[in-house]
Amino acid sequence: MKRVAAKNTIEILRKVESIEKEIKDLKLTLLKSITSSSKKPIPLRGILKGVEVTEEDISSAKKSLYSKI
């Protein structure tokens, strides 16, 4: 009698683990589809056309980027 109960318990445990894996896979699939469809790359080509970047601009940007290091 105990062996039958143990087999049933093991079978139920395996089914639960299988369902958990399916749920995890489903979550990953949904996350990938949401993030990939909502974020399209923005082309930067030509965004600074006609703008001159000086050494002062570059040094100012470096200071603001690396001020906390």
mmJSON file of the N, C-alpha and C atoms, coordinates in Angstrom:
{"data_MODEL":{"atom_site":{
"group_PDB":["ATOM","ATOM","ATOM","ATOM","ATOM","ATOM","ATOM","ATOM","ATOM","ATOM","ATOM","ATOM","ATOM","ATOM","ATOM","ATOM","ATOM","ATOM","ATOM","ATOM","ATOM","ATOM","ATOM","ATOM","ATOM","ATOM","ATOM","ATOM","ATOM","ATOM","ATOM","ATOM","ATOM","ATOM","ATOM","ATOM","ATOM","ATOM","ATOM","ATOM","ATOM","ATOM","ATOM","ATOM","ATOM","ATOM","ATOM","ATOM","ATOM","ATOM","ATOM","ATOM","ATOM","ATOM","ATOM","ATOM","ATOM","ATOM","ATOM","ATOM","ATOM","ATOM","ATOM","ATOM","ATOM","ATOM","ATOM","ATOM","ATOM","ATOM","ATOM","ATOM","ATOM","ATOM","ATOM","ATOM","ATOM","ATOM","ATOM","ATOM","ATOM","ATOM","ATOM","ATOM","ATOM","ATOM","ATOM","ATOM","ATOM","ATOM","ATOM","ATOM","ATOM","ATOM","ATOM","ATOM","ATOM","ATOM","ATOM","ATOM","ATOM","ATOM","ATOM","ATOM","ATOM","ATOM","ATOM","ATOM","ATOM","ATOM","ATOM","ATOM","ATOM","ATOM","ATOM","ATOM","ATOM","ATOM","ATOM","ATOM","ATOM","ATOM","ATOM","ATOM","ATOM","ATOM","ATOM","ATOM","ATOM","ATOM","ATOM","ATOM","ATOM","ATOM","ATOM","ATOM","ATOM","ATOM","ATOM","ATOM","ATOM","ATOM","ATOM","ATOM","ATOM","ATOM","ATOM","ATOM","ATOM","ATOM","ATOM","ATOM","ATOM","ATOM","ATOM","ATOM","ATOM","ATOM","ATOM","ATOM","ATOM","ATOM","ATOM","ATOM","ATOM","ATOM","ATOM","ATOM","ATOM","ATOM","ATOM","ATOM","ATOM","ATOM","ATOM","ATOM","ATOM","ATOM","ATOM","ATOM","ATOM","ATOM","ATOM","ATOM","ATOM","ATOM","ATOM","ATOM","ATOM","ATOM","ATOM","ATOM","ATOM","ATOM","ATOM","ATOM","ATOM","ATOM","ATOM","ATOM","ATOM","ATOM","ATOM","ATOM","ATOM","ATOM","ATOM"],
"id":[1,2,3,4,5,6,7,8,9,10,11,12,13,14,15,16,17,18,19,20,21,22,23,24,25,26,27,28,29,30,31,32,33,34,35,36,37,38,39,40,41,42,43,44,45,46,47,48,49,50,51,52,53,54,55,56,57,58,59,60,61,62,63,64,65,66,67,68,69,70,71,72,73,74,75,76,77,78,79,80,81,82,83,84,85,86,87,88,89,90,91,92,93,94,95,96,97,98,99,100,101,102,103,104,105,106,107,108,109,110,111,112,113,114,115,116,117,118,119,120,121,122,123,124,125,126,127,128,129,130,131,132,133,134,135,136,137,138,139,140,141,142,143,144,145,146,147,148,149,150,151,152,153,154,155,156,157,158,159,160,161,162,163,164,165,166,167,168,169,170,171,172,173,174,175,176,177,178,179,180,181,182,183,184,185,186,187,188,189,190,191,192,193,194,195,196,197,198,199,200,201,202,203,204,205,206,207],
"type_symbol":["N","C","C","N","C","C","N","C","C","N","C","C","N","C","C","N","C","C","N","C","C","N","C","C","N","C","C","N","C","C","N","C","C","N","C","C","N","C","C","N","C","C","N","C","C","N","C","C","N","C","C","N","C","C","N","C","C","N","C","C","N","C","C","N","C","C","N","C","C","N","C","C","N","C","C","N","C","C","N","C","C","N","C","C","N","C","C","N","C","C","N","C","C","N","C","C","N","C","C","N","C","C","N","C","C","N","C","C","N","C","C","N","C","C","N","C","C","N","C","C","N","C","C","N","C","C","N","C","C","N","C","C","N","C","C","N","C","C","N","C","C","N","C","C","N","C","C","N","C","C","N","C","C","N","C","C","N","C","C","N","C","C","N","C","C","N","C","C","N","C","C","N","C","C","N","C","C","N","C","C","N","C","C","N","C","C","N","C","C","N","C","C","N","C","C","N","C","C","N","C","C","N","C","C","N","C","C"],
"label_atom_id":["N","CA","C","N","CA","C","N","CA","C","N","CA","C","N","CA","C","N","CA","C","N","CA","C","N","CA","C","N","CA","C","N","CA","C","N","CA","C","N","CA","C","N","CA","C","N","CA","C","N","CA","C","N","CA","C","N","CA","C","N","CA","C","N","CA","C","N","CA","C","N","CA","C","N","CA","C","N","CA","C","N","CA","C","N","CA","C","N","CA","C","N","CA","C","N","CA","C","N","CA","C","N","CA","C","N","CA","C","N","CA","C","N","CA","C","N","CA","C","N","CA","C","N","CA","C","N","CA","C","N","CA","C","N","CA","C","N","CA","C","N","CA","C","N","CA","C","N","CA","C","N","CA","C","N","CA","C","N","CA","C","N","CA","C","N","CA","C","N","CA","C","N","CA","C","N","CA","C","N","CA","C","N","CA","C","N","CA","C","N","CA","C","N","CA","C","N","CA","C","N","CA","C","N","CA","C","N","CA","C","N","CA","C","N","CA","C","N","CA","C","N","CA","C","N","CA","C","N","CA","C","N","CA","C","N","CA","C","N","CA","C"],
"label_alt_id":[null,null,null,null,null,null,null,null,null,null,null,null,null,null,null,null,null,null,null,null,null,null,null,null,null,null,null,null,null,null,null,null,null,null,null,null,null,null,null,null,null,null,null,null,null,null,null,null,null,null,null,null,null,null,null,null,null,null,null,null,null,null,null,null,null,null,null,null,null,null,null,null,null,null,null,null,null,null,null,null,null,null,null,null,null,null,null,null,null,null,null,null,null,null,null,null,null,null,null,null,null,null,null,null,null,null,null,null,null,null,null,null,null,null,null,null,null,null,null,null,null,null,null,null,null,null,null,null,null,null,null,null,null,null,null,null,null,null,null,null,null,null,null,null,null,null,null,null,null,null,null,null,null,null,null,null,null,null,null,null,null,null,null,null,null,null,null,null,null,null,null,null,null,null,null,null,null,null,null,null,null,null,null,null,null,null,null,null,null,null,null,null,null,null,null,null,null,null,null,null,null,null,null,null,null,null,null],
"label_comp_id":["MET","MET","MET","LYS","LYS","LYS","ARG","ARG","ARG","VAL","VAL","VAL","ALA","ALA","ALA","ALA","ALA","ALA","LYS","LYS","LYS","ASN","ASN","ASN","THR","THR","THR","ILE","ILE","ILE","GLU","GLU","GLU","ILE","ILE","ILE","LEU","LEU","LEU","ARG","ARG","ARG","LYS","LYS","LYS","VAL","VAL","VAL","GLU","GLU","GLU","SER","SER","SER","ILE","ILE","ILE","GLU","GLU","GLU","LYS","LYS","LYS","GLU","GLU","GLU","ILE","ILE","ILE","LYS","LYS","LYS","ASP","ASP","ASP","LEU","LEU","LEU","LYS","LYS","LYS","LEU","LEU","LEU","THR","THR","THR","LEU","LEU","LEU","LEU","LEU","LEU","LYS","LYS","LYS","SER","SER","SER","ILE","ILE","ILE","THR","THR","THR","SER","SER","SER","SER","SER","SER","SER","SER","SER","LYS","LYS","LYS","LYS","LYS","LYS","PRO","PRO","PRO","ILE","ILE","ILE","PRO","PRO","PRO","LEU","LEU","LEU","ARG","ARG","ARG","GLY","GLY","GLY","ILE","ILE","ILE","LEU","LEU","LEU","LYS","LYS","LYS","GLY","GLY","GLY","VAL","VAL","VAL","GLU","GLU","GLU","VAL","VAL","VAL","THR","THR","THR","GLU","GLU","GLU","GLU","GLU","GLU","ASP","ASP","ASP","ILE","ILE","ILE","SER","SER","SER","SER","SER","SER","ALA","ALA","ALA","LYS","LYS","LYS","LYS","LYS","LYS","SER","SER","SER","LEU","LEU","LEU","TYR","TYR","TYR","SER","SER","SER","LYS","LYS","LYS","ILE","ILE","ILE"],
"label_asym_id":["A","A","A","A","A","A","A","A","A","A","A","A","A","A","A","A","A","A","A","A","A","A","A","A","A","A","A","A","A","A","A","A","A","A","A","A","A","A","A","A","A","A","A","A","A","A","A","A","A","A","A","A","A","A","A","A","A","A","A","A","A","A","A","A","A","A","A","A","A","A","A","A","A","A","A","A","A","A","A","A","A","A","A","A","A","A","A","A","A","A","A","A","A","A","A","A","A","A","A","A","A","A","A","A","A","A","A","A","A","A","A","A","A","A","A","A","A","A","A","A","A","A","A","A","A","A","A","A","A","A","A","A","A","A","A","A","A","A","A","A","A","A","A","A","A","A","A","A","A","A","A","A","A","A","A","A","A","A","A","A","A","A","A","A","A","A","A","A","A","A","A","A","A","A","A","A","A","A","A","A","A","A","A","A","A","A","A","A","A","A","A","A","A","A","A","A","A","A","A","A","A","A","A","A","A","A","A"],
"label_entity_id":["1","1","1","1","1","1","1","1","1","1","1","1","1","1","1","1","1","1","1","1","1","1","1","1","1","1","1","1","1","1","1","1","1","1","1","1","1","1","1","1","1","1","1","1","1","1","1","1","1","1","1","1","1","1","1","1","1","1","1","1","1","1","1","1","1","1","1","1","1","1","1","1","1","1","1","1","1","1","1","1","1","1","1","1","1","1","1","1","1","1","1","1","1","1","1","1","1","1","1","1","1","1","1","1","1","1","1","1","1","1","1","1","1","1","1","1","1","1","1","1","1","1","1","1","1","1","1","1","1","1","1","1","1","1","1","1","1","1","1","1","1","1","1","1","1","1","1","1","1","1","1","1","1","1","1","1","1","1","1","1","1","1","1","1","1","1","1","1","1","1","1","1","1","1","1","1","1","1","1","1","1","1","1","1","1","1","1","1","1","1","1","1","1","1","1","1","1","1","1","1","1","1","1","1","1","1","1"],
"label_seq_id":[1,1,1,2,2,2,3,3,3,4,4,4,5,5,5,6,6,6,7,7,7,8,8,8,9,9,9,10,10,10,11,11,11,12,12,12,13,13,13,14,14,14,15,15,15,16,16,16,17,17,17,18,18,18,19,19,19,20,20,20,21,21,21,22,22,22,23,23,23,24,24,24,25,25,25,26,26,26,27,27,27,28,28,28,29,29,29,30,30,30,31,31,31,32,32,32,33,33,33,34,34,34,35,35,35,36,36,36,37,37,37,38,38,38,39,39,39,40,40,40,41,41,41,42,42,42,43,43,43,44,44,44,45,45,45,46,46,46,47,47,47,48,48,48,49,49,49,50,50,50,51,51,51,52,52,52,53,53,53,54,54,54,55,55,55,56,56,56,57,57,57,58,58,58,59,59,59,60,60,60,61,61,61,62,62,62,63,63,63,64,64,64,65,65,65,66,66,66,67,67,67,68,68,68,69,69,69],
"pdbx_PDB_ins_code":[null,null,null,null,null,null,null,null,null,null,null,null,null,null,null,null,null,null,null,null,null,null,null,null,null,null,null,null,null,null,null,null,null,null,null,null,null,null,null,null,null,null,null,null,null,null,null,null,null,null,null,null,null,null,null,null,null,null,null,null,null,null,null,null,null,null,null,null,null,null,null,null,null,null,null,null,null,null,null,null,null,null,null,null,null,null,null,null,null,null,null,null,null,null,null,null,null,null,null,null,null,null,null,null,null,null,null,null,null,null,null,null,null,null,null,null,null,null,null,null,null,null,null,null,null,null,null,null,null,null,null,null,null,null,null,null,null,null,null,null,null,null,null,null,null,null,null,null,null,null,null,null,null,null,null,null,null,null,null,null,null,null,null,null,null,null,null,null,null,null,null,null,null,null,null,null,null,null,null,null,null,null,null,null,null,null,null,null,null,null,null,null,null,null,null,null,null,null,null,null,null,null,null,null,null,null,null],
"Cartn_x":[0.807,0.0,0.863,1.953,2.827,3.562,3.888,4.586,3.703,2.427,1.491,1.389,1.311,1.234,2.516,3.654,4.93,5.033,4.578,4.608,3.713,2.529,1.619,2.221,2.879,3.511,4.623,5.436,6.522,5.962,4.914,4.292,3.728,3.084,2.537,3.662,4.739,5.886,6.471,6.603,7.13,6.215,4.91,3.963,4.062,4.184,4.315,5.594,6.693,7.956,7.842,7.147,6.94,6.126,5.09,4.261,5.065,5.886,6.733,7.675,8.263,9.168,8.419,7.224,6.431,6.08,5.743,5.416,6.639,7.793,9.03,9.339,9.212,9.455,8.472,7.222,6.208,6.524,6.954,7.336,8.474,9.497,10.631,10.209,9.355,8.874,8.105,7.238,6.467,7.365,8.329,9.241,10.05,10.513,11.277,10.421,9.178,8.317,7.952,7.767,7.42,8.604,9.786,10.946,11.445,11.363,11.89,10.97,9.667,8.749,8.622,8.826,8.626,9.867,11.014,12.241,12.879,12.64,13.274,14.474,15.57,16.755,16.492,17.018,16.871,18.149,18.044,19.248,19.763,21.053,21.661,22.378,22.374,23.066,22.416,23.229,22.754,22.101,22.105,21.433,22.185,23.479,24.279,24.748,24.017,24.404,24.41,25.542,25.667,26.049,26.207,26.578,28.074,28.736,30.169,30.392,31.16,31.493,32.919,33.076,34.391,35.077,36.357,37.113,36.525,36.022,35.396,34.146,33.367,32.184,32.582,33.638,34.1,34.611,35.41,35.939,34.818,33.836,32.689,31.909,31.737,31.029,31.808,33.129,33.96,33.865,33.884,33.794,32.469,31.393,30.089,29.942,30.57,30.479,31.34,32.545,33.517,33.706,32.791,32.967,32.844,32.116,31.897,32.926,33.828,34.815,36.019],
"Cartn_y":[-1.19,0.0,1.272,1.236,2.397,2.61,1.519,1.645,2.322,1.995,2.615,4.104,4.465,5.875,6.6,5.943,6.548,6.761,5.773,5.91,7.057,7.163,8.256,9.61,9.667,10.909,11.305,10.345,10.619,11.052,10.399,10.752,12.174,12.513,13.864,14.89,14.579,15.479,15.716,14.674,14.815,15.677,15.5,16.315,17.783,18.04,19.415,20.045,19.311,19.822,20.114,19.253,19.463,20.728,20.928,22.13,23.381,23.307,24.445,24.813,23.805,24.057,24.693,24.208,24.78,26.239,26.544,27.921,28.815,28.327,29.098,29.377,28.361,28.542,29.536,29.476,30.396,31.829,32.016,33.349,33.912,33.094,33.548,33.914,33.103,33.38,34.696,34.911,36.152,37.364,37.253,38.368,38.709,37.691,37.934,38.612,38.193,38.788,40.228,40.515,41.877,42.817,42.405,43.288,43.464,42.444,42.571,43.386,43.352,44.073,45.545,45.881,47.259,48.127,47.529,48.308,48.071,48.998,48.918,49.853,49.456,50.314,51.628,52.706,54.022,54.327,54.57,54.886,56.285,56.392,57.667,58.339,57.688,58.235,59.558,60.595,61.9,62.725,62.245,62.98,64.266,64.293,65.476,66.207,66.07,66.71,68.23,68.838,70.285,70.781,69.901,70.297,70.084,71.089,70.966,70.617,69.566,69.143,69.591,70.433,70.98,70.134,70.411,69.736,70.065,71.278,71.682,70.835,70.566,69.713,68.303,67.789,66.437,66.371,67.361,67.347,67.53,68.339,68.512,67.207,66.505,65.223,64.198,64.171,63.244,63.53,64.815,65.178,64.725,64.9,64.51,62.993,62.281,60.822,60.192,60.722,60.09,60.835,61.716,62.497,61.65,60.546,59.72,58.61,58.485,57.394,57.807],
"Cartn_z":[0.0,0.0,0.0,0.804,0.87,-0.448,-1.14,-2.416,-3.458,-3.442,-4.377,-4.092,-2.817,-2.432,-2.808,-2.624,-2.971,-4.476,-5.262,-6.716,-7.162,-6.549,-6.893,-6.534,-5.394,-4.963,-5.924,-6.318,-7.255,-8.605,-9.049,-10.329,-10.285,-9.185,-9.031,-9.004,-8.305,-8.235,-9.621,-10.41,-11.771,-12.634,-12.476,-13.242,-12.842,-11.547,-11.063,-11.602,-11.583,-12.112,-13.603,-14.323,-15.75,-16.009,-15.217,-15.363,-15.022,-13.977,-13.609,-14.745,-15.394,-16.509,-17.68,-17.965,-19.052,-18.771,-17.517,-17.142,-17.285,-16.863,-16.984,-18.448,-19.295,-20.722,-21.332,-20.917,-21.414,-21.004,-19.755,-19.289,-20.129,-20.375,-21.169,-22.584,-23.18,-24.527,-24.567,-23.589,-23.541,-23.329,-22.436,-22.192,-23.434,-24.137,-25.359,-26.411,-26.551,-27.571,-27.215,-25.941,-25.52,-25.714,-25.27,-25.344,-26.765,-27.574,-28.931,-29.824,-29.592,-30.461,-30.083,-28.819,-28.391,-28.559,-28.641,-28.76,-30.126,-31.016,-32.323,-32.311,-32.938,-32.939,-33.687,-33.135,-33.747,-34.52,-35.814,-36.581,-36.215,-35.994,-35.62,-36.786,-37.911,-39.074,-39.483,-39.575,-40.003,-38.912,-37.685,-36.608,-36.254,-36.467,-36.152,-37.408,-38.473,-39.729,-39.547,-39.866,-39.765,-38.38,-37.417,-36.059,-35.885,-35.318,-35.067,-33.599,-33.372,-32.017,-31.742,-30.719,-30.395,-29.32,-29.133,-28.072,-26.702,-26.564,-25.307,-25.033,-26.07,-25.921,-25.479,-26.085,-25.76,-24.326,-23.918,-22.547,-21.526,-21.839,-20.944,-20.802,-21.906,-21.869,-21.056,-21.231,-20.465,-18.967,-18.612,-17.195,-16.597,-17.35,-16.809,-16.737,-17.67,-17.665,-16.582,-16.412,-15.524,-14.209,-13.844,-12.62,-11.354,-11.428,-10.235,-10.08,-11.012,-10.956,-10.155],
"occupancy":[1.0,1.0,1.0,1.0,1.0,1.0,1.0,1.0,1.0,1.0,1.0,1.0,1.0,1.0,1.0,1.0,1.0,1.0,1.0,1.0,1.0,1.0,1.0,1.0,1.0,1.0,1.0,1.0,1.0,1.0,1.0,1.0,1.0,1.0,1.0,1.0,1.0,1.0,1.0,1.0,1.0,1.0,1.0,1.0,1.0,1.0,1.0,1.0,1.0,1.0,1.0,1.0,1.0,1.0,1.0,1.0,1.0,1.0,1.0,1.0,1.0,1.0,1.0,1.0,1.0,1.0,1.0,1.0,1.0,1.0,1.0,1.0,1.0,1.0,1.0,1.0,1.0,1.0,1.0,1.0,1.0,1.0,1.0,1.0,1.0,1.0,1.0,1.0,1.0,1.0,1.0,1.0,1.0,1.0,1.0,1.0,1.0,1.0,1.0,1.0,1.0,1.0,1.0,1.0,1.0,1.0,1.0,1.0,1.0,1.0,1.0,1.0,1.0,1.0,1.0,1.0,1.0,1.0,1.0,1.0,1.0,1.0,1.0,1.0,1.0,1.0,1.0,1.0,1.0,1.0,1.0,1.0,1.0,1.0,1.0,1.0,1.0,1.0,1.0,1.0,1.0,1.0,1.0,1.0,1.0,1.0,1.0,1.0,1.0,1.0,1.0,1.0,1.0,1.0,1.0,1.0,1.0,1.0,1.0,1.0,1.0,1.0,1.0,1.0,1.0,1.0,1.0,1.0,1.0,1.0,1.0,1.0,1.0,1.0,1.0,1.0,1.0,1.0,1.0,1.0,1.0,1.0,1.0,1.0,1.0,1.0,1.0,1.0,1.0,1.0,1.0,1.0,1.0,1.0,1.0,1.0,1.0,1.0,1.0,1.0,1.0,1.0,1.0,1.0,1.0,1.0,1.0],
"B_iso_or_equiv":[0.0,0.0,0.0,0.0,0.0,0.0,0.0,0.0,0.0,0.0,0.0,0.0,0.0,0.0,0.0,0.0,0.0,0.0,0.0,0.0,0.0,0.0,0.0,0.0,0.0,0.0,0.0,0.0,0.0,0.0,0.0,0.0,0.0,0.0,0.0,0.0,0.0,0.0,0.0,0.0,0.0,0.0,0.0,0.0,0.0,0.0,0.0,0.0,0.0,0.0,0.0,0.0,0.0,0.0,0.0,0.0,0.0,0.0,0.0,0.0,0.0,0.0,0.0,0.0,0.0,0.0,0.0,0.0,0.0,0.0,0.0,0.0,0.0,0.0,0.0,0.0,0.0,0.0,0.0,0.0,0.0,0.0,0.0,0.0,0.0,0.0,0.0,0.0,0.0,0.0,0.0,0.0,0.0,0.0,0.0,0.0,0.0,0.0,0.0,0.0,0.0,0.0,0.0,0.0,0.0,0.0,0.0,0.0,0.0,0.0,0.0,0.0,0.0,0.0,0.0,0.0,0.0,0.0,0.0,0.0,0.0,0.0,0.0,0.0,0.0,0.0,0.0,0.0,0.0,0.0,0.0,0.0,0.0,0.0,0.0,0.0,0.0,0.0,0.0,0.0,0.0,0.0,0.0,0.0,0.0,0.0,0.0,0.0,0.0,0.0,0.0,0.0,0.0,0.0,0.0,0.0,0.0,0.0,0.0,0.0,0.0,0.0,0.0,0.0,0.0,0.0,0.0,0.0,0.0,0.0,0.0,0.0,0.0,0.0,0.0,0.0,0.0,0.0,0.0,0.0,0.0,0.0,0.0,0.0,0.0,0.0,0.0,0.0,0.0,0.0,0.0,0.0,0.0,0.0,0.0,0.0,0.0,0.0,0.0,0.0,0.0,0.0,0.0,0.0,0.0,0.0,0.0],
"pdbx_formal_charge":[null,null,null,null,null,null,null,null,null,null,null,null,null,null,null,null,null,null,null,null,null,null,null,null,null,null,null,null,null,null,null,null,null,null,null,null,null,null,null,null,null,null,null,null,null,null,null,null,null,null,null,null,null,null,null,null,null,null,null,null,null,null,null,null,null,null,null,null,null,null,null,null,null,null,null,null,null,null,null,null,null,null,null,null,null,null,null,null,null,null,null,null,null,null,null,null,null,null,null,null,null,null,null,null,null,null,null,null,null,null,null,null,null,null,null,null,null,null,null,null,null,null,null,null,null,null,null,null,null,null,null,null,null,null,null,null,null,null,null,null,null,null,null,null,null,null,null,null,null,null,null,null,null,null,null,null,null,null,null,null,null,null,null,null,null,null,null,null,null,null,null,null,null,null,null,null,null,null,null,null,null,null,null,null,null,null,null,null,null,null,null,null,null,null,null,null,null,null,null,null,null,null,null,null,null,null,null],
"auth_seq_id":[1,1,1,2,2,2,3,3,3,4,4,4,5,5,5,6,6,6,7,7,7,8,8,8,9,9,9,10,10,10,11,11,11,12,12,12,13,13,13,14,14,14,15,15,15,16,16,16,17,17,17,18,18,18,19,19,19,20,20,20,21,21,21,22,22,22,23,23,23,24,24,24,25,25,25,26,26,26,27,27,27,28,28,28,29,29,29,30,30,30,31,31,31,32,32,32,33,33,33,34,34,34,35,35,35,36,36,36,37,37,37,38,38,38,39,39,39,40,40,40,41,41,41,42,42,42,43,43,43,44,44,44,45,45,45,46,46,46,47,47,47,48,48,48,49,49,49,50,50,50,51,51,51,52,52,52,53,53,53,54,54,54,55,55,55,56,56,56,57,57,57,58,58,58,59,59,59,60,60,60,61,61,61,62,62,62,63,63,63,64,64,64,65,65,65,66,66,66,67,67,67,68,68,68,69,69,69],
"auth_comp_id":["MET","MET","MET","LYS","LYS","LYS","ARG","ARG","ARG","VAL","VAL","VAL","ALA","ALA","ALA","ALA","ALA","ALA","LYS","LYS","LYS","ASN","ASN","ASN","THR","THR","THR","ILE","ILE","ILE","GLU","GLU","GLU","ILE","ILE","ILE","LEU","LEU","LEU","ARG","ARG","ARG","LYS","LYS","LYS","VAL","VAL","VAL","GLU","GLU","GLU","SER","SER","SER","ILE","ILE","ILE","GLU","GLU","GLU","LYS","LYS","LYS","GLU","GLU","GLU","ILE","ILE","ILE","LYS","LYS","LYS","ASP","ASP","ASP","LEU","LEU","LEU","LYS","LYS","LYS","LEU","LEU","LEU","THR","THR","THR","LEU","LEU","LEU","LEU","LEU","LEU","LYS","LYS","LYS","SER","SER","SER","ILE","ILE","ILE","THR","THR","THR","SER","SER","SER","SER","SER","SER","SER","SER","SER","LYS","LYS","LYS","LYS","LYS","LYS","PRO","PRO","PRO","ILE","ILE","ILE","PRO","PRO","PRO","LEU","LEU","LEU","ARG","ARG","ARG","GLY","GLY","GLY","ILE","ILE","ILE","LEU","LEU","LEU","LYS","LYS","LYS","GLY","GLY","GLY","VAL","VAL","VAL","GLU","GLU","GLU","VAL","VAL","VAL","THR","THR","THR","GLU","GLU","GLU","GLU","GLU","GLU","ASP","ASP","ASP","ILE","ILE","ILE","SER","SER","SER","SER","SER","SER","ALA","ALA","ALA","LYS","LYS","LYS","LYS","LYS","LYS","SER","SER","SER","LEU","LEU","LEU","TYR","TYR","TYR","SER","SER","SER","LYS","LYS","LYS","ILE","ILE","ILE"],
"auth_asym_id":["A","A","A","A","A","A","A","A","A","A","A","A","A","A","A","A","A","A","A","A","A","A","A","A","A","A","A","A","A","A","A","A","A","A","A","A","A","A","A","A","A","A","A","A","A","A","A","A","A","A","A","A","A","A","A","A","A","A","A","A","A","A","A","A","A","A","A","A","A","A","A","A","A","A","A","A","A","A","A","A","A","A","A","A","A","A","A","A","A","A","A","A","A","A","A","A","A","A","A","A","A","A","A","A","A","A","A","A","A","A","A","A","A","A","A","A","A","A","A","A","A","A","A","A","A","A","A","A","A","A","A","A","A","A","A","A","A","A","A","A","A","A","A","A","A","A","A","A","A","A","A","A","A","A","A","A","A","A","A","A","A","A","A","A","A","A","A","A","A","A","A","A","A","A","A","A","A","A","A","A","A","A","A","A","A","A","A","A","A","A","A","A","A","A","A","A","A","A","A","A","A","A","A","A","A","A","A"],
"auth_atom_id":["N","CA","C","N","CA","C","N","CA","C","N","CA","C","N","CA","C","N","CA","C","N","CA","C","N","CA","C","N","CA","C","N","CA","C","N","CA","C","N","CA","C","N","CA","C","N","CA","C","N","CA","C","N","CA","C","N","CA","C","N","CA","C","N","CA","C","N","CA","C","N","CA","C","N","CA","C","N","CA","C","N","CA","C","N","CA","C","N","CA","C","N","CA","C","N","CA","C","N","CA","C","N","CA","C","N","CA","C","N","CA","C","N","CA","C","N","CA","C","N","CA","C","N","CA","C","N","CA","C","N","CA","C","N","CA","C","N","CA","C","N","CA","C","N","CA","C","N","CA","C","N","CA","C","N","CA","C","N","CA","C","N","CA","C","N","CA","C","N","CA","C","N","CA","C","N","CA","C","N","CA","C","N","CA","C","N","CA","C","N","CA","C","N","CA","C","N","CA","C","N","CA","C","N","CA","C","N","CA","C","N","CA","C","N","CA","C","N","CA","C","N","CA","C","N","CA","C","N","CA","C","N","CA","C","N","CA","C","N","CA","C"],
"pdbx_PDB_model_num":[1,1,1,1,1,1,1,1,1,1,1,1,1,1,1,1,1,1,1,1,1,1,1,1,1,1,1,1,1,1,1,1,1,1,1,1,1,1,1,1,1,1,1,1,1,1,1,1,1,1,1,1,1,1,1,1,1,1,1,1,1,1,1,1,1,1,1,1,1,1,1,1,1,1,1,1,1,1,1,1,1,1,1,1,1,1,1,1,1,1,1,1,1,1,1,1,1,1,1,1,1,1,1,1,1,1,1,1,1,1,1,1,1,1,1,1,1,1,1,1,1,1,1,1,1,1,1,1,1,1,1,1,1,1,1,1,1,1,1,1,1,1,1,1,1,1,1,1,1,1,1,1,1,1,1,1,1,1,1,1,1,1,1,1,1,1,1,1,1,1,1,1,1,1,1,1,1,1,1,1,1,1,1,1,1,1,1,1,1,1,1,1,1,1,1,1,1,1,1,1,1,1,1,1,1,1,1]
}}}
